[in-house]
Amino acid sequence: MSNNVPEMYGSLVFNNKIMREKLPKDVYKALRKTMENNTHLELDVANSVAVAMKEWAVEHGATHYTHWFQPMTGYTAEKHDSFLTPVGDGQVIMDFSGKELRKGEPDASSFPSGGLRATFEARGYTAWDPTSPAFIKDKTLYIPTAFCSYSGDSLDKKTPLLRSMDVLSKEAVKILHKLGQTEIRTVHTTVGAEQEYFLVDRALYEKRKDLIFTGRTLLGAMPPKGQEMEDHYFGSLKTRVSAFMHELDEELWKLGVPSKTKHNEVAPAQHEMAPVFETTNVAVDHNQLTMEVMKKVAERHGLACLLHEKPFEGINGSGKHNNWSITTDSGVNLLDPGKTPAENLQFLVFLVAVIKAVDDHADLLRVSAASAGNDHRLGADEAPPAIISIFLGDELAAVLDSIENGTFFEQQAKVRMETGAAVLPHWSRDTTDRNRTSPFAFTGNKFEFRSLGSAHSVADPNIMLNTAVADTLAQFNESLEGVEPEKMEDAVRELLRRTIKDHKRILFDGDGYTEEWVAEAESRGLLNLPSTPVALPYLVKERNIEMFVKHGVLTEKELKSRYEIQLEKYCKTIRIEDRTLQSMLSHQFLPALMTYADKLSESIQRRKAVGTFGCEAEMEQLGVITDAYNDIYKKLAKLKEDTATVEGMTDMQKAAEFYHDTILADMEDLRTSADAVEDYLPQNMLPYPSYEELLFSV
């Protein structure tokens, strides 16, 4: 790795430095205006940008360009075109126009649409997002874009994300102006997406049908040691893992991804990467890029990177923490409480707005974290509960209490930390501890939404969060309309008092893992949506449709299409897992049991034939194997019968519920039986790598 990280960082990105060098001054200023003020980019400016972008890309070895977009699959998509343009007489030039930069036309027929258009209606459009920088990867210029249908309906995650950022900026600026901050022109949200993942040996991975087809192990008994010794968390990095992490950092830095932190996570073979926060749409692009680069770098090191939320039963799964904040165009973090939070009216307005937004739209935040994979994590003692609540910490909770009750808040003096060892430094203790069981925790100057699964696009939660907060700020603005400037502070404090009183039920600083909290949350009227099929219908509740339509973030048609797409994806995911499990049991595990039973039977017969005694243990083991075989065979027949039932259903919501309630229960029952007998099989007869090999071989 090069020691000159600043020189390496962003070397494959068409960033501000490159634009300033390559573009004429007037073109550069026009492009910066578009990026900073969200204004339209004229074609003549786009033509100049395209020429400079192409020249820069060719200098770095690029031969093709692609409009890189995020369809509703949850992954990214790309169609590559070369810069090559024939000019006659067998000659070609490398050409790229502003029209090609601004708009592409990929076939949209095979992407999820949720009924937005028929399959035969194939035309789709990609539109350049100039606020997210282009970059070079694999000798191709990647241009981040939005994606819509011929009728203009959004078929992607970026379009509604950009819309949500716009509406939040508009409402935030309005209220800042009411608070006297009239110089503020735009506000943007920022995100830092912590990414957890597993690394396993690739040769072993390729011998597991379940990992290949589903991303998680559908069978597998726990090894003698899991995570109970707590020795892997923040432990020293193994050689292969360290080499992978070094190259990952280098590749991400070249692409302008600010990879900052790397460490071992709780479970064996589990790790984490955390970036520095960025403007939300760039952070979303960079997280999608990070997941892709992780997989490619892992391959080069003979590893497989697992991004599934729960690849292994019995140990922690992987999450993705969405660290979210709001910043003005002057660089002020609106969620920074400062030294005297009780007197920081600007901070209190945005803090209370977030509290109200989360309480009013907890269902949408829960939906944004819903997936078949994440259902295996949420509610377990490794991830936040499915009940959405907010953790603020002692100091801010006391500030809000003082506002609600009209009492004086007395700022507590900082506590000096004394370790008892003279050589160690002293420092001031933070005003509050952390709560790792909270799904939505305030962490100093941002909120950490911790419910997401590791494979999630972070677009969805930020669309929900931005829109919900914008809606609350719009209500605040309406409430304060017409208030005289000299009376504004009193009006704002009264608004905060009412809002805190009405929404304090969402605040919870205790242990979210306990059954007591489940009961208390119910008494508070908080939603508990334990699974994806239960959560998804809330996406199309009338009040949620009204909010998205009111602010122009999603149309009713677009929202309903997303509901259909997510339902269909859930059903397809479980269906693939179901078929994979049936295949593994029928073609691998049951034949292995039968083969071992035959060997035991032959051994017993040989002993009896020569009059050798002492084969009782083998006979007992044969009984265990035979009983397990019959048990699994019967349960497999039930799974096949239930599979036939669900595949005949036409109502997708009912099918999703059946997959969750019946098919997954059948699969878990089969897994329990198979895992229980796995330890009776000799290692060389197990038809796939064991958990022991997968988790401890790297």
C-alpha positions in Angstrom: 0.0 0.0 0.0 1.2 3.5 -0.8 2.2 5.6 2.2 0.8 8.7 0.5 -2.9 8.3 1.4 -3.9 11.9 0.6 -2.5 11.5 -2.9 -4.3 8.2 -3.3 -7.6 9.4 -1.9 -10.1 10.1 -4.6 -7.5 9.5 -7.4 -10.2 7.7 -9.4 -12.9 10.3 -8.7 -14.0 13.2 -10.9 -14.0 15.3 -7.8 -14.0 19.1 -7.2 -10.2 19.3 -7.5 -10.3 17.6 -11.0 -13.3 19.7 -12.1 -11.5 22.9 -11.2 -8.4 21.8 -13.2 -10.2 20.4 -16.2 -13.2 22.7 -16.7 -13.4 26.3 -18.0 -14.1 28.7 -15.1 -17.6 29.6 -16.2 -18.5 25.9 -16.7 -17.0 25.0 -13.3 -19.0 27.7 -11.6 -22.3 26.6 -13.3 -21.7 23.0 -12.3 -20.9 24.0 -8.7 -24.1 26.1 -8.6 -26.1 23.0 -9.7 -24.4 20.8 -7.1 -24.8 23.3 -4.2 -28.2 24.8 -5.0 -29.9 21.9 -6.7 -30.5 23.9 -9.9 -31.0 22.6 -13.4 -27.9 22.0 -15.6 -28.1 23.4 -19.1 -27.0 21.2 -22.1 -24.1 23.4 -23.2 -22.6 23.2 -19.7 -23.2 19.4 -19.7 -21.3 19.2 -23.1 -18.3 20.9 -21.6 -18.4 18.7 -18.5 -18.7 15.5 -20.7 -15.6 16.4 -22.8 -13.5 17.0 -19.7 -14.9 13.9 -17.9 -14.1 11.7 -20.9 -10.6 13.1 -21.3 -9.9 12.5 -17.7 -11.3 9.0 -17.7 -9.3 8.0 -20.9 -6.2 9.3 -19.2 -6.8 6.8 -16.4 -7.3 3.9 -18.9 -11.1 4.0 -19.2 -12.6 2.7 -22.5 -16.3 2.7 -21.5 -18.8 4.6 -19.5 -21.9 3.5 -17.6 -24.9 5.1 -16.0 -24.8 3.5 -12.5 -28.2 3.3 -10.8 -30.1 1.7 -7.9 -33.2 -0.2 -9.1 -35.6 -1.6 -6.6 -33.7 -4.9 -6.4 -31.6 -3.3 -3.5 -28.5 -3.7 -5.6 -26.9 -1.5 -8.3 -27.2 -1.8 -12.1 -25.1 -0.8 -15.0 -25.0 -1.0 -18.8 -21.6 -0.3 -20.4 -21.1 1.7 -23.6 -17.7 2.4 -25.1 -16.4 5.9 -25.9 -15.7 4.6 -29.4 -17.4 6.5 -32.3 -16.7 5.5 -36.0 -15.7 8.5 -38.2 -15.5 6.8 -41.6 -12.6 5.1 -43.5 -12.2 2.5 -40.7 -11.3 5.2 -38.2 -12.7 5.9 -34.8 -12.5 8.6 -32.1 -13.2 8.5 -28.4 -16.3 10.7 -27.9 -18.8 11.5 -25.2 -21.5 14.1 -25.3 -23.5 16.1 -22.8 -26.6 14.3 -24.0 -25.0 11.0 -23.2 -23.8 12.3 -19.8 -27.2 13.6 -18.8 -29.5 10.8 -20.0 -29.3 7.1 -20.7 -31.9 4.6 -21.9 -31.5 1.2 -20.3 -34.2 -1.5 -20.9 -36.5 -1.3 -17.9 -38.6 -4.4 -18.6 -36.8 -6.8 -16.3 -36.4 -4.6 -13.2 -39.0 -4.7 -10.4 -41.8 -2.2 -11.0 -44.6 -3.4 -8.7 -47.2 -2.9 -11.4 -46.0 0.6 -12.5 -45.7 -0.7 -16.1 -46.3 -3.9 -18.0 -43.4 -6.2 -18.9 -43.7 -5.3 -22.6 -43.3 -1.6 -21.8 -39.5 -1.6 -21.8 -38.3 2.0 -22.0 -36.6 3.5 -19.0 -34.4 6.5 -18.4 -31.4 7.2 -16.3 -30.6 10.8 -15.3 -27.2 12.1 -14.1 -27.0 13.0 -10.5 -24.3 15.8 -10.5 -24.2 15.9 -6.7 -22.6 12.5 -6.6 -19.2 12.4 -8.3 -18.4 10.1 -11.2 -15.6 7.6 -10.7 -13.5 5.0 -12.5 -13.7 1.3 -11.8 -12.5 -1.6 -14.0 -11.6 0.7 -16.8 -15.1 2.2 -16.9 -16.3 5.7 -16.1 -19.2 5.2 -13.6 -21.8 8.0 -13.6 -24.2 8.0 -10.7 -27.8 8.4 -11.9 -31.5 8.2 -11.1 -33.8 5.7 -12.9 -37.4 6.2 -14.0 -39.9 4.7 -16.3 -41.2 6.0 -19.6 -44.1 7.7 -17.7 -41.7 9.3 -15.3 -42.4 7.1 -12.3 -39.4 6.4 -10.1 -38.1 2.9 -10.5 -35.2 3.4 -8.1 -34.1 4.4 -4.6 -32.1 7.5 -5.5 -35.0 9.6 -6.9 -37.2 9.6 -3.8 -34.0 10.1 -1.7 -33.1 13.3 -3.5 -36.7 14.4 -3.3 -36.7 13.8 0.5 -33.5 15.8 0.9 -35.0 18.7 -1.0 -38.2 18.9 1.1 -36.3 18.6 4.3 -34.0 21.4 3.2 -36.9 23.6 2.3 -38.8 23.1 5.6 -35.6 23.4 7.7 -34.5 26.6 6.0 -38.0 28.1 6.7 -37.8 27.4 10.4 -34.2 28.6 10.7 -35.3 31.9 9.1 -38.0 32.1 11.8 -35.3 31.6 14.4 -33.3 34.5 12.9 -30.9 32.5 10.9 -31.8 34.3 7.6 -28.4 33.8 6.0 -29.0 30.0 5.6 -30.0 29.0 2.1 -29.8 25.2 2.1 -29.7 22.4 4.7 -28.5 18.8 4.0 -28.6 15.6 5.9 -25.4 13.6 6.5 -25.0 9.8 6.9 -22.2 7.5 8.1 -23.2 3.9 7.4 -21.3 1.4 9.6 -21.0 -1.9 7.7 -20.7 -5.4 9.4 -19.8 -8.5 7.4 -18.4 -12.0 7.7 -15.3 -13.5 5.9 -15.1 -17.2 5.2 -12.7 -19.3 3.1 -13.9 -19.2 -0.5 -13.2 -22.9 -1.2 -15.4 -23.8 1.8 -18.1 -21.3 0.7 -18.3 -22.9 -2.7 -19.1 -26.2 -1.2 -22.2 -24.8 0.5 -25.3 -24.6 -1.7 -27.1 -22.5 1.0 -24.4 -19.8 1.1 -24.2 -19.7 -2.7 -28.0 -19.4 -3.3 -29.3 -17.7 -0.2 -26.3 -16.0 1.6 -27.0 -17.9 4.8 -26.5 -21.4 6.2 -29.8 -23.3 6.3 -28.2 -26.2 8.1 -25.3 -26.5 10.5 -24.7 -27.5 14.1 -22.8 -25.1 16.4 -19.1 -25.8 17.0 -17.8 -26.4 20.5 -16.8 -22.7 20.7 -18.8 -19.8 19.4 -18.7 -16.2 20.7 -19.2 -17.0 24.4 -15.5 -16.2 25.3 -15.9 -12.7 23.9 -12.4 -12.9 22.6 -13.0 -12.0 19.0 -14.5 -8.5 19.5 -11.7 -5.9 18.9 -9.2 -8.8 18.9 -6.0 -8.8 16.9 -6.5 -9.2 13.1 -5.5 -12.5 11.6 -3.1 -12.3 8.7 -5.5 -13.0 5.8 -8.2 -10.7 7.3 -5.6 -7.9 7.8 -4.4 -8.2 4.2 -8.0 -8.0 3.0 -8.7 -5.0 5.1 -5.6 -3.2 3.9 -6.5 -3.7 0.3 -10.2 -2.8 0.9 -9.1 0.5 2.4 -6.9 1.2 -0.5 -9.6 0.4 -3.1 -12.2 2.5 -1.2 -9.9 5.4 -0.7 -9.1 5.6 -4.5 -12.9 5.7 -5.1 -13.3 8.6 -2.6 -15.0 6.4 0.1 -13.8 7.7 3.5 -13.2 4.4 5.1 -12.1 5.2 8.7 -12.5 2.3 11.1 -11.9 -1.4 10.9 -12.1 -4.1 13.6 -13.2 -7.6 14.5 -16.9 -7.8 15.6 -18.5 -10.0 18.3 -19.0 -13.3 16.3 -16.1 -15.4 15.0 -15.3 -14.5 11.4 -17.3 -11.2 11.8 -15.8 -7.8 11.1 -16.8 -4.1 10.7 -15.9 -1.1 8.5 -17.1 2.4 9.4 -16.7 5.5 7.1 -16.7 9.2 7.9 -20.1 10.8 7.4 -21.0 12.4 4.0 -24.0 14.1 2.4 -26.7 11.5 2.4 -27.0 10.6 -1.4 -23.2 10.3 -1.7 -23.1 8.2 1.5 -25.8 5.9 0.0 -23.9 5.6 -3.3 -20.7 4.9 -1.3 -22.2 2.2 0.8 -23.5 0.4 -2.2 -20.0 0.7 -3.7 -18.5 -0.5 -0.4 -20.5 -3.7 -0.4 -19.6 -4.4 -4.0 -15.8 -3.7 -3.5 -15.8 -5.9 -0.3 -17.0 -8.9 -2.3 -14.4 -8.4 -5.1 -11.5 -7.8 -2.8 -12.5 -10.9 -0.8 -12.3 -13.0 -3.9 -8.8 -11.8 -4.6 -7.8 -13.1 -1.1 -9.4 -16.5 -1.5 -12.3 -15.3 0.8 -16.0 -14.9 0.5 -17.6 -11.8 2.0 -21.0 -12.6 3.5 -23.4 -9.6 3.9 -26.5 -11.5 4.9 -28.0 -10.3 8.1 -27.8 -13.8 9.7 -25.5 -16.1 7.9 -24.9 -18.4 10.9 -27.4 -19.7 13.5 -26.4 -19.4 17.1 -24.1 -16.4 16.8 -24.6 -12.7 16.2 -25.8 -11.6 12.8 -24.7 -8.4 11.0 -26.3 -5.0 11.1 -25.7 -1.6 9.5 -25.9 1.5 11.7 -27.2 4.6 9.9 -25.7 7.6 11.7 -27.9 10.6 10.6 -27.6 14.3 11.2 -28.6 17.7 9.7 -26.1 20.4 8.6 -26.5 23.9 7.2 -24.7 25.3 4.2 -22.5 27.2 6.7 -21.4 23.9 8.3 -23.4 24.1 11.5 -24.6 20.7 12.8 -28.2 21.3 13.8 -28.1 18.3 16.2 -25.1 19.5 18.1 -26.3 20.5 21.6 -23.3 22.6 22.4 -22.1 23.3 25.9 -25.6 24.5 27.1 -28.3 22.5 25.3 -31.1 23.9 27.5 -30.4 27.3 26.1 -29.7 26.2 22.5 -33.2 26.8 21.0 -32.1 25.9 17.5 -30.8 22.5 18.6 -34.0 21.9 20.7 -36.3 22.6 17.8 -34.6 20.0 15.6 -34.2 17.5 18.4 -37.9 17.7 19.3 -38.8 17.6 15.6 -37.0 14.3 15.2 -38.7 12.9 18.4 -42.1 13.8 17.0 -41.3 12.5 13.5 -40.1 9.1 14.9 -43.1 8.8 17.2 -45.6 9.7 14.4 -43.9 7.5 11.8 -42.2 4.7 13.7 -44.1 2.3 11.4 -42.2 3.7 8.4 -38.8 3.4 10.1 -39.7 -0.2 11.0 -40.7 -0.9 7.4 -37.4 0.6 6.2 -35.5 -2.1 8.2 -37.8 -4.9 7.1 -36.5 -7.9 5.1 -36.5 -11.6 5.2 -32.9 -11.7 6.4 -33.3 -9.0 9.0 -36.3 -10.8 10.5 -33.7 -13.3 11.9 -32.0 -10.4 13.9 -34.5 -7.9 15.1 -35.9 -8.7 18.5 -33.0 -11.1 19.4 -30.4 -10.2 22.0 -28.0 -9.1 19.3 -30.0 -6.3 17.6 -32.5 -3.7 18.6 -36.1 -4.8 19.2 -38.7 -4.5 16.5 -40.3 -1.8 18.7 -39.0 1.6 17.6 -38.0 3.9 20.5 -35.5 6.8 21.1 -32.6 6.9 23.6 -31.5 10.4 24.6 -29.4 10.0 27.7 -29.8 11.5 31.1 -28.8 15.1 30.3 -31.1 15.6 27.3 -33.9 13.8 29.0 -33.6 16.2 31.9 -33.6 19.2 29.5 -36.8 18.1 27.9 -38.4 17.4 31.4 -37.5 21.0 32.4 -39.1 22.4 29.2 -42.3 20.3 29.6 -42.7 21.2 33.3 -41.5 24.8 33.0 -38.7 24.3 35.6 -35.1 25.5 35.6 -32.5 23.1 34.2 -29.3 23.1 36.2 -26.3 22.1 34.1 -24.3 19.4 35.8 -20.6 19.9 36.1 -18.4 17.6 34.1 -17.2 14.5 36.0 -13.4 14.1 35.9 -12.5 10.5 35.2 -9.8 9.1 37.6 -8.4 5.7 36.8 -6.2 5.4 39.8 -3.1 5.0 37.8 -0.9 8.1 38.0 0.6 7.7 34.5 -2.8 7.6 32.7 -4.4 10.8 31.5 -7.5 12.4 33.0 -10.5 13.3 31.0 -14.1 14.5 31.4 -16.8 11.8 31.3 -19.5 12.1 28.7 -22.8 13.4 30.0 -24.5 10.1 29.2 -23.7 6.4 28.6 -24.5 4.5 25.4 -27.5 2.2 25.0 -26.7 -0.5 22.6 -30.3 -2.0 22.8 -31.9 1.2 21.5 -33.0 1.2 17.8 -32.7 5.0 17.5 -30.1 6.5 19.8 -28.8 10.0 20.2 -25.0 9.8 20.1 -23.6 13.2 20.8 -24.5 15.2 17.6 -26.4 12.7 15.5 -28.9 9.9 15.7 -27.9 6.3 15.2 -30.6 4.2 13.6 -29.4 0.7 14.5 -32.2 -1.6 13.2 -30.9 -2.0 9.6 -29.6 -5.3 8.4 -26.1 -5.5 6.8 -27.3 -6.1 3.3 -29.7 -3.1 3.3 -29.5 -0.1 1.0 -29.4 2.8 3.4 -31.6 4.8 0.9 -34.9 3.5 2.4 -34.4 4.6 6.0 -33.1 8.0 5.0 -36.1 8.6 2.6 -38.4 7.7 5.6 -36.5 9.8 8.1 -36.0 12.8 5.9 -39.6 12.9 4.9 -41.0 12.4 8.4 -38.7 15.1 9.9 -39.7 17.5 7.0 -43.3 16.8 7.7 -42.9 17.7 11.4 -40.9 20.9 10.5 -43.7 21.8 8.1 -46.2 21.5 11.0 -43.9 23.6 13.2 -43.7 26.2 10.5 -47.4 26.3 10.1 -47.9 26.7 13.9 -45.4 29.6 14.0 -46.7 31.4 10.9 -47.5 35.0 11.6 -45.7 35.1 15.0 -44.0 38.4 15.6 -40.2 38.2 15.8 -40.1 39.5 19.4 -42.6 36.9 20.5 -41.0 34.0 18.5 -38.8 32.5 21.3 -41.8 32.2 23.7 -44.0 30.7 20.9 -41.2 28.2 20.0 -40.8 27.2 23.7 -44.5 26.7 24.1 -44.6 24.6 20.9 -41.7 22.5 22.2 -43.5 22.0 25.5 -46.7 20.7 23.9 -44.7 18.5 21.5 -42.6 16.9 24.2 -45.7 16.2 26.3 -47.5 14.6 23.3 -44.6 12.5 22.1 -42.5 11.6 25.1 -43.9 8.0 25.0 -41.3 7.2 22.3 -38.4 8.0 24.7 -36.9 5.0 26.5 -33.5 4.8 28.1 -33.8 1.2 29.6 -32.9 -2.3 28.3 -34.8 -2.9 25.1 -34.1 -6.6 25.2 -36.4 -7.3 28.2 -39.9 -8.7 28.1 -40.9 -6.0 30.5 -40.1 -3.4 27.8 -42.4 -5.2 25.4 -45.2 -5.0 27.9 -44.5 -1.4 28.7 -44.2 -0.4 25.1 -47.7 -1.9 24.5 -49.1 0.1 27.4 -47.6 3.2 25.9 -49.3 2.5 22.6 -46.1 1.8 20.6 -46.2 -0.5 17.6 -44.5 -3.9 17.8 -44.2 -5.2 14.2 -42.2 -8.4 14.7 -41.9 -9.5 11.0 -41.7 -8.2 7.5 -45.2 -9.4 6.4 -46.7 -7.7 9.5 -44.7 -4.5 8.9 -45.0 -3.9 5.1 -48.8 -3.0 5.0 -48.0 0.1 7.1 -46.1 1.5 4.1 -49.4 2.1 2.3 -51.5 3.3 5.3 -53.6 6.3 4.2 -51.8 8.7 6.5 -48.4 7.7 5.2 -49.5 8.0 1.6 -50.9 11.4 2.3 -47.5 12.5 3.8 -45.4 11.3 0.9 -47.7 12.7 -1.7 -48.1 16.1 0.1 -44.3 16.6 0.1 -43.8 15.2 -3.4 -41.4 12.5 -2.3 -43.4 9.5 -3.6 -46.7 9.3 -5.5 -49.4 7.0 -4.3 -48.7 4.8 -7.3 -45.0 4.7 -6.5 -45.6 3.8 -2.8 -48.0 1.0 -3.7 -45.5 -0.3 -6.2 -42.8 -0.4 -3.5 -45.2 -2.3 -1.2 -45.8 -4.9 -4.0 -42.1 -5.1 -4.8 -41.0 -5.7 -1.2 -43.8 -8.3 -0.7 -42.7 -10.1 -3.8 -39.0 -10.0 -2.8 -39.8 -11.4 0.6 -41.8 -14.3 -0.9 -39.1 -15.0 -3.5 -36.3 -15.0 -0.8 -38.1 -17.6 1.4 -39.0 -19.6 -1.7 -35.4 -19.8 -2.8 -34.3 -20.8 0.8 -37.1 -23.4 0.9 -36.0 -25.0 -2.4 -32.4 -24.9 -1.4 -33.1 -26.6 1.9 -35.1 -29.3 0.1 -32.2 -29.8 -2.3 -29.6 -30.0 0.4 -31.6 -32.5 2.5 -32.7 -34.7 -0.5 -29.5 -34.8 -2.4 -26.9 -34.4 0.3 -27.9 -34.8 4.0 -30.3 -37.7 3.8 -28.0 -39.7 1.4 -25.2 -39.1 3.9 -27.3 -40.4 6.7 -28.3 -43.5 4.7 -24.7 -44.2 3.7 -23.5 -44.0 7.3 -26.5 -46.1 8.5 -25.4 -48.8 5.9 -21.8 -48.7 7.1 -23.0 -49.1 10.7 -25.3 -51.9 9.7 -22.6 -53.7 7.8 -20.2 -53.3 10.8 -22.8 -54.7 13.2 -23.5 -57.7 10.8 -19.8 -58.5 10.5 -19.4 -58.5 14.3 -22.3 -60.8 14.8 -21.1 -63.1 12.0 -17.8 -63.7 13.8 -19.4 -63.8 17.2 -17.8 -60.5 18.4 -19.8 -58.9 21.1 -19.9 -55.3 22.3 -21.7 -53.7 19.3 -24.4 -52.2 21.5 -23.0 -48.7 21.0 -23.1 -49.1 17.2 -26.7 -50.5 17.4 -27.7 -47.5 19.5 -26.0 -45.1 17.1 -27.7 -46.8 14.2 -31.0 -46.3 15.9 -30.4 -42.6 16.3 -29.4 -42.3 12.6 -32.4 -44.3 11.4 -34.8 -42.4 13.6 -33.4 -39.1 12.4 -33.7 -40.1 8.8 -37.3 -41.1 9.2 -38.1 -37.9 11.2 -36.4 -35.6 8.6 -38.0 -37.5 5.7 -41.5 -37.0 7.2 -40.9 -33.3 7.9 -39.5 -32.8 4.4 -42.7 -34.3 3.0 -44.7 -31.7 5.1 -42.5 -28.9 3.8 -43.1 -30.0 0.2 -46.8 -30.1 0.8 -46.9 -26.7 2.3 -44.7 -25.4 -0.5 -47.2 -26.6 -3.0 -49.9 -24.7 -1.1 -48.1 -21.4 -0.9 -47.0 -21.5 -4.6 -50.7 -21.8 -5.5 -51.6 -18.5 -3.7 -52.3 -15.4 -5.7 -52.7 -12.9 -2.9 -49.1 -11.8 -2.2 -49.8 -10.5 1.3 -51.3 -13.9 2.3 -48.5 -15.7 0.6 -45.9 -13.7 2.6 -47.7 -14.5 5.8 -47.8 -18.2 4.9 -44.1 -18.2 4.1 -43.4 -16.6 7.5 -45.8 -18.6 9.7 -45.7 -22.0 8.0 -42.8 -22.4 5.6 -40.1 -20.9 7.9 -41.5 -22.9 10.8 -41.2 -26.1 8.7 -37.7 -25.2 7.7 -36.7 -24.5 11.3 -38.2 -27.8 12.4 -36.2 -29.6 9.8 -33.0 -27.7 10.7 -33.4 -28.7 14.4 -33.6 -32.3 13.5 -30.7 -32.2 11.0 -28.4 -30.2 13.3 -29.1 -32.6 16.2 -27.9 -35.6 14.2 -25.0 -33.9 12.5 -22.7 -34.6 15.4 -23.2 -38.3 14.9 -21.8 -38.2 11.4 -18.1 -38.7 10.9 -16.4 -35.5 9.6 -15.5 -37.0 6.3 -19.2 -38.0 5.7 -20.7 -34.6 6.3 -21.7 -33.5 2.8 -20.7 -29.8 3.3 -18.2 -27.8 5.4 -19.2 -27.6 9.0 -19.6 -24.4 11.1 -16.3 -25.3 12.7 -14.5 -25.1 9.4 -16.4 -22.0 8.2 -16.0 -19.9 11.3 -12.4 -20.8 12.3 -10.5 -21.6 9.1 -9.5 -18.1 8.0 
